[in-house]
Amino acid sequence: MEKRTSKRAAQGVIAAASALLLAVALSACSTNGSGSQAAGQSASGGAAPEGAAATASSDTLEQGASSETRDITIHIGYQKYGTINILKADGALDRRLAEERNIKIEWTEFPGGPQLLEALNVGSVDVGHAGEAPPIFAQAAGAKLVYLAHEPASPRSEGIIVPKDSPLQSVAELKGKTVVLNKGSNVHYLLVKQLEENGVAYKDVDVKYLPPADARAAFEKGSVDAWVIWDPFLAAAETATGGRVIANGEGAVSNHEFYLATREFAEKYPDLVEILLEEADKIDVWAKANPRELAEKLSPQLGIDVESLELAAGRRAYGVQRIDEELVQAQQSIADTFYELGLIPDQLDIHDGILK
């Protein structure tokens, strides 16, 4: 009996070894050794051109950064400000990926983080950027997103602004007033925290939701008492209308900018994630040292005057930083606050959006 068992075990080992050798042989025959997708295939999905090689096997994709991704199109979403926006204007990322990997970038502009992450949720965007609040609302809606990295805190880059002739002088005076903001954006949390700091209940303020362009129109018409907004829209409103900022994020919120991706993209293309973050950090170094040149570079793309963009550039922080537990807990605190206020339906675990 013991001999038969040993014999069966030996046969099992031989069979397993044979299967492994066969799998390796088949893998060598069916891939080109690069671990990339077929030429022309989008990172978001879609069939490869007829006659193109098949997509890399899951075994090859699991090799991660050791495999060099080539010959695909990636879709990046951006807003009217942020490091990814600067990358687009500069073109360095496009050039590097095209020259080194034959990779094309398709850029899409969004009015705010919530709209960008909605596109990421449905798969039309692979990578994007947003503030602290949008990823939380997106995760609450079931988005399969992951945090890649973040920029340093920039609390002065968002604020609560009132018309220049408004009698309002403080956040405490917003009780019973009409305030407009982009729902689910970073400034949503700014308003929550500033009201809390000044002893005003969130329910005691009439909050209206409008995207930046419509909110600016309402602000200029005087149909709202205050506007909660981020740069460069905040800076543009200050320079063009003489509006007064009665509070910014200092002492209340951090206002981080996050780099985000679909989980599928981040897990499948870690090498591209590293290139993106590397180029973002490089352009950050340049932007920090050259605020005027940065404003001049962005102005034609954004349709915002150089003076406003230089003002915005001077009050944000720069430098790509990795996600750590401290950041996770800070995001968790925001998510818990939104849940308590009934702004999201369920409690979230931010760790679900962190790459393992």
Secondary structure in CASP SS format (residue, H / E / C, confidence):
PFRMAT SS
TARGET T0000
AUTHOR 0000-0000-0000
METHOD secondary structure of the structure
MODEL  1
M C 1.00
E H 1.00
K H 1.00
R H 1.00
T H 1.00
S H 1.00
K H 1.00
R H 1.00
A H 1.00
A H 1.00
Q H 1.00
G H 1.00
V H 1.00
I H 1.00
A H 1.00
A H 1.00
A H 1.00
S H 1.00
A H 1.00
L H 1.00
L H 1.00
L H 1.00
A H 1.00
V H 1.00
A H 1.00
L H 1.00
S H 1.00
A H 1.00
C H 1.00
S H 1.00
T C 1.00
N C 1.00
G C 1.00
S C 1.00
G C 1.00
S C 1.00
Q C 1.00
A C 1.00
A C 1.00
G C 1.00
Q E 1.00
S E 1.00
A C 1.00
S C 1.00
G E 1.00
G C 1.00
A C 1.00
A C 1.00
P C 1.00
E C 1.00
G C 1.00
A C 1.00
A C 1.00
A C 1.00
T C 1.00
A C 1.00
S C 1.00
S H 1.00
D H 1.00
T H 1.00
L H 1.00
E C 1.00
Q C 1.00
G H 1.00
A H 1.00
S H 1.00
S C 1.00
E C 1.00
T C 1.00
R C 1.00
D C 1.00
I E 1.00
T E 1.00
I E 1.00
H E 1.00
I E 1.00
G E 1.00
Y E 1.00
Q C 1.00
K C 1.00
Y C 1.00
G C 1.00
T H 1.00
I H 1.00
N H 1.00
I H 1.00
L H 1.00
K H 1.00
A H 1.00
D H 1.00
G C 1.00
A H 1.00
L H 1.00
D H 1.00
R H 1.00
R H 1.00
L H 1.00
A H 1.00
E H 1.00
E H 1.00
R H 1.00
N C 1.00
I C 1.00
K E 1.00
I E 1.00
E E 1.00
W E 1.00
T E 1.00
E E 1.00
F C 1.00
P C 1.00
G C 1.00
G H 1.00
P H 1.00
Q H 1.00
L H 1.00
L H 1.00
E H 1.00
A H 1.00
L H 1.00
N H 1.00
V H 1.00
G C 1.00
S C 1.00
V C 1.00
D C 1.00
V E 1.00
G E 1.00
H E 1.00
A E 1.00
G C 1.00
E C 1.00
A H 1.00
P H 1.00
P H 1.00
I H 1.00
F H 1.00
A H 1.00
Q H 1.00
A H 1.00
A C 1.00
G C 1.00
A C 1.00
K C 1.00
L E 1.00
V E 1.00
Y E 1.00
L E 1.00
A E 1.00
H E 1.00
E C 1.00
P C 1.00
A C 1.00
S C 1.00
P H 1.00
R H 1.00
S H 1.00
E E 1.00
G E 1.00
I E 1.00
I E 1.00
V E 1.00
P C 1.00
K C 1.00
D C 1.00
S C 1.00
P C 1.00
L C 1.00
Q C 1.00
S C 1.00
V H 1.00
A H 1.00
E H 1.00
L H 1.00
K C 1.00
G C 1.00
K C 1.00
T E 1.00
V E 1.00
V E 1.00
L E 1.00
N C 1.00
K C 1.00
G C 1.00
S C 1.00
N H 1.00
V H 1.00
H H 1.00
Y H 1.00
L H 1.00
L H 1.00
V H 1.00
K H 1.00
Q H 1.00
L H 1.00
E H 1.00
E H 1.00
N C 1.00
G C 1.00
V C 1.00
A C 1.00
Y H 1.00
K H 1.00
D H 1.00
V C 1.00
D E 1.00
V E 1.00
K E 1.00
Y E 1.00
L C 1.00
P C 1.00
P H 1.00
A H 1.00
D H 1.00
A H 1.00
R H 1.00
A H 1.00
A H 1.00
F H 1.00
E H 1.00
K H 1.00
G C 1.00
S C 1.00
V C 1.00
D C 1.00
A E 1.00
W E 1.00
V E 1.00
I E 1.00
W E 1.00
D C 1.00
P C 1.00
F H 1.00
L H 1.00
A H 1.00
A H 1.00
A H 1.00
E H 1.00
T H 1.00
A H 1.00
T H 1.00
G C 1.00
G C 1.00
R E 1.00
V E 1.00
I E 1.00
A E 1.00
N E 1.00
G C 1.00
E C 1.00
G C 1.00
A C 1.00
V C 1.00
S C 1.00
N C 1.00
H C 1.00
E C 1.00
F E 1.00
Y E 1.00
L E 1.00
A E 1.00
T E 1.00
R H 1.00
E H 1.00
F H 1.00
A H 1.00
E H 1.00
K H 1.00
Y C 1.00
P H 1.00
D H 1.00
L H 1.00
V H 1.00
E H 1.00
I H 1.00
L H 1.00
L H 1.00
E H 1.00
E H 1.00
A H 1.00
D H 1.00
K H 1.00
I H 1.00
D H 1.00
V H 1.00
W H 1.00
A H 1.00
K H 1.00
A H 1.00
N C 1.00
P H 1.00
R H 1.00
E H 1.00
L H 1.00
A H 1.00
E H 1.00
K H 1.00
L H 1.00
S H 1.00
P H 1.00
Q H 1.00
L H 1.00
G C 1.00
I C 1.00
D C 1.00
V H 1.00
E H 1.00
S H 1.00
L H 1.00
E H 1.00
L H 1.00
A H 1.00
A H 1.00
G C 1.00
R C 1.00
R C 1.00
A C 1.00
Y C 1.00
G C 1.00
V C 1.00
Q E 1.00
R E 1.00
I C 1.00
D C 1.00
E H 1.00
E H 1.00
L H 1.00
V H 1.00
Q H 1.00
A H 1.00
Q H 1.00
Q H 1.00
S H 1.00
I H 1.00
A H 1.00
D H 1.00
T H 1.00
F H 1.00
Y H 1.00
E H 1.00
L C 1.00
G C 1.00
L C 1.00
I C 1.00
P C 1.00
D C 1.00
Q C 1.00
L C 1.00
D C 1.00
I H 1.00
H H 1.00
D H 1.00
G H 1.00
I E 1.00
L C 1.00
K C 1.00
END
